Amino acid sequence: MSHSKSIYAAAAITALAMAIPGGSALAGGGGGGGGGGSFGSAPSSTPSFDPSEVYREGVQQYRAGDYAKAEKSFRRVARVTRTDANTHYMLGLSQIELEKWRKASGSLRKAVRYNEDLHDARAKLGFVYIQQDKLDKANEQMGELETRLAACGDSCPQDLTEAAEALRVALAPDAAAEDLARLGAPRSLQASTDFGDAAYLDAVRLINLSQYDTALDALENAQTVFGPHPDILTYIGFANRKAGNYDQAILHYEAALTVAPDHLAANEYLGEYYVELGDMDAAEAQLAKLDALCTFGCAEADELRSWVVRAKAS
């Protein structure tokens, strides 16, 4: 499906969901281009729970200060969505509050490995290394942040500037105890469904305007609320692909399909990804999967078929 077609379909579903009292733009997993298999009817190879629901429970537990329960919830989600940076980040934050420094460093390393733009995760990783008296490793994280600051110059995102400053102050020889405490303080989370819905709708609007980098910021805000929801993961993959970030695109498509293997949009966009990379065997495998899922045909299969036909004819 072309991005404009799928996004307008998602917007229509969103409007319907939000018209229902208490509804969410992501209720039922129907967005992301109209795909989304039901968790209740998922095959045995998929999770026996809804990872995004368990993630939301973890967020509420974190906000309530019940970090042990939050850690358990985020760890459960991370076992399924292994490459979801945001889940590893939240797991690491919970472990910081429990002073599980070794586990926190492992979780935060995964967070920045899967998403280098999670700047607060990198700063928090530096905090954990300071707690472990591993100042060389903390300084390595400071170096990464400084390299990014040098690259963006006067147009650096606020979260990068704030993360670098907090870690820089904490690493200074004359740093006070409150400087370290400020760096390691619990993150203040916007966790309401309304906030997540607004961020998701904003992302859809920005993608329609081809403003992919800004859309990714909005999608990350939505993900903070909804966690590894397949619609959000699919759009993060789509926006990254359109921005030329192919490594991030494939990570998020695969993550979406781990959570919801029958998600139509994720399967279609993954097929388009393969066409763009020239891997026609993989693209045709995705088309075959969509044809099997869409017994009576569907727009996602038709769109991917047109991509395959055009690629073969060129």
N, C-alpha and C positions, 0 to 999 in steps of 0.2 A: 504494500500500500504506500502511495506517496505520502510524504509527511503532512501535507495540508489536508488530505482526505482523512487520514487517521486522527489527526488532532481535532478536526471539527466533529468527528464522531465522538471522540472522548469528551469534548465540551458539551455535546448534547446529553450524554450520559451523566456528566457532572451536574448539569442543570436539573435533571430529573432527580438525582440523588439528593441534591441540596433542597429540593422542594419538599422532600419528606421530612417531617419533624425529627430532628436529631440525626438527620442523614449526613453522610460525608461524601465528598467528591470521589473518594476511593472506596466507597462501600461496595462490597461484593466482588471486588477485583475486576470490574468491567471496563476500566479505562485503558489507557495505553494503546489506543487504536482498536478498541472493541474486543480485545482478546481476553484471556483469563479463564482457566479451568477452575471449577469449584474445588475448594479444599476438601469438602465433604465427600466428593466422589473421585478423589485422586487415586491413581494406581498405587500399589503397595510399595513401589520404589520411591515414592515421594514422602515428605514428612507426614507423620500422623497428627500434626498440629499445625496451626497457622503461625509461621514465624513472625509475621508482622504484629499479630495480636500479642504474642508472648513478649515481643520487643516493647510494645506499648505498656504492658504490665511492668516491665523493667524500668521504663522511664518514670512511671508513677511511683514505683518503689524507690528509685533514686531520688526523686524530688522530695519524698517523704522522709528521707534519711535512713531508709532501711537498706543499707548497702549490701548486706549479706544476701538478701532476697534478690536484689537487683543483679548482683554478680551471677547468681544462679540462673536468672532469666536470660541475661545476655550470653552466658556461656552456652546455654541450650540453643539459642538462636545461632551462635557462631559455629556450632558443630555442623549445622546445615548449610548456612550461607558463608562458607569458608573464606571467600574473597571479598566480603562486604566490609569495607574499611570502617564505616560508621559504627557497625556493631562491635568491632574490635576496640574502637575508640571508647565507646560507652562501657564496655567490659573493663578496659584499662582504668577509666575514671572511678568505677566502683571499687576496683582493687586498690587504687590509691587511698581511698577513704578507709579501707580495711588494713592499710599499711602492709599489703602483700606486694612488696617492692619487686621481687623477681618475676612474679606472675604479671604484674602491671607492665614491667618493661617488655615482656614478651607480647602482650596484647597491643601495646602502643607501637612496637616495631612493626607488627602486622598492619596496623592502621595506616602508618605512613608508607609502608611498602605498597599497599594496594591503592593508596591515594596520597600522592606527594603534596597535594594542596591542603591537607588537613593540618594547618599550621599550629593550631592549639595542641593537637596531638603530639607534634614534635616538641613543642615547648614543655608539655607535661612529661614527655619522655626525658627531656633534660632534667626536670625536677626529680624524677625517679632516680636518675643516675647520681644526682647530688646526694640524695638520701642514702645511696649505696656507697658513697665516697668514691665514685667513679667519675672524677672530674674531667678526665681525658675524654670520656664518652659524652659527657654533658657538653663539653666544648665542641665536640664534633657536631652535635645538633645545633649549637649556636652558629657554627660555620655554615651549615646547610641553610639556615635562615638568613644569614648575612649574604650568602651567594644569591639567594632569591631576591633579597632587597636590592642588591646591586643590579640585577637583571631588569627589574621593573621600574627602577628610578623613581620618578615623581608620580607614577600611576599605580603604586603598590596597593593591594587591597588592605582594608583596615585590619582584618584579622591577622594578616602577616605582620604588619607594623606592631600591633599590640603584642603578639606572641614573641617577637624578637626582643622588644623592649623589656618585657617581663623576665625573660630568661637572661638577658644581658645584665639587668639589675641584680638578679639573684646570684649570678656568677661573679659579681664584682668582689674584690678582696674586702671591701668595707661593708658588704651587704648585711643588713640587719635581719633579725629573725622574722620580722613582719614582711620583709621582701620575699623570703622563701615561702612564707605562708600564703602570700598573695598569689604567687605563681602556682601553688598547689591547691588553691581554694576550689571547692566544688563548682562545677559549671552551672550557671543559671540557665534553665531550660524553658523555652516556650513549648509547652506540650499540649495545648488545647487542639481539638479537632478543627476548630475554626481557623486557627493559625496555620495548621497544616494544609487545609483546603485552600486558603487564600494563596499560600505559597505555590501550591500545585497549579491552581488556575493561572497564576502569574507566569509560571514556567510555560504553560501551554501557549499563552499569549506571546511570550518572548520567542518561542520556537517558531511560531507562525511568522514572526518578524525576522527570522533568521539571526536572532541575537543569542547565539548558542552559549557563549561564555556567561552572560548574565542569566540565562535560563538555568544553567548548571548551579549557580548560586541559589536560585529559588528552589530547585529540586533538592538541593542539600538541606534547605530549611524544611521542606516537606518531609524529607527522609528522617530528620531529627524527631519528628512527631510519629510518623507511620512506620519507620524502620524499613526492613527489606521487603517492601510491598512490590509485587512484580510489575505493576504499572509504572511506579517510580523508577525502578531499576531499568525497565525497558526504555523510558525516556532519557535517563541518564546515559545509557548506551547510545541512543539515537543522537543526542546532542553532542556527545563526544565524537561520534563518527563524523557528523557534519562539520565539526571543528577540526577534524584531521587527527584526533587522538585515538588511534585505532586500538592501542593496547588497553585503554580504559573502556572502549566500546565493547570489546569482546569479553572483558571481565564482567561487565554489567549485564550483557545479554545472557551469558552463561549463568550468572547469579539468578536472574529472573527465571530462567528455565529450570534451575535447581529447585526453586520454590514452587513453580507452576509449569511443569513440562508441556502442558497443552496450551499455554498462552499464545494466542494467534499472532498478535503483533510482534512479540519477541521472536517467534519462529520466523516470521516474515522478514523482520529487520536483520536477523542473523543471516538469512539467505541473501539479502541484498549486500550485506557486509562481505560475504564470500564472493559475490559477483564482482564487487569493486576490487577485491584482491586477486581476481582471476582464477579462483579455485572453483571451477564449474562443477566438479564432482560433488563437492560439499554443498554447493548451492542447489543442485538438483536433488540431493538427499533431503534438504530442508523443504523443497517443493513437494517431494513425495510424502513427507510427514504431514504437511498442510493438507494435501489432497486426502490423506487418510483421516485427518481430523474433521475435515469439512465434507461430510458425506454428500451433501446437496450443493456443494460449492460455497465459496465465500470470497469476499473482496480481497482478503489477505493472500489467498492462493492465486487469485487472478492477477494481482499486482506483481507478485514474485515471478509468476510465469512470464509476464511481459518483460521483466528484467532479464530473465534467462534467454528468452527468444531474441531480444535485442543484442545481448552479449554474443550469442552464437552467430548472429548475422553480421556482426561487425568485423 
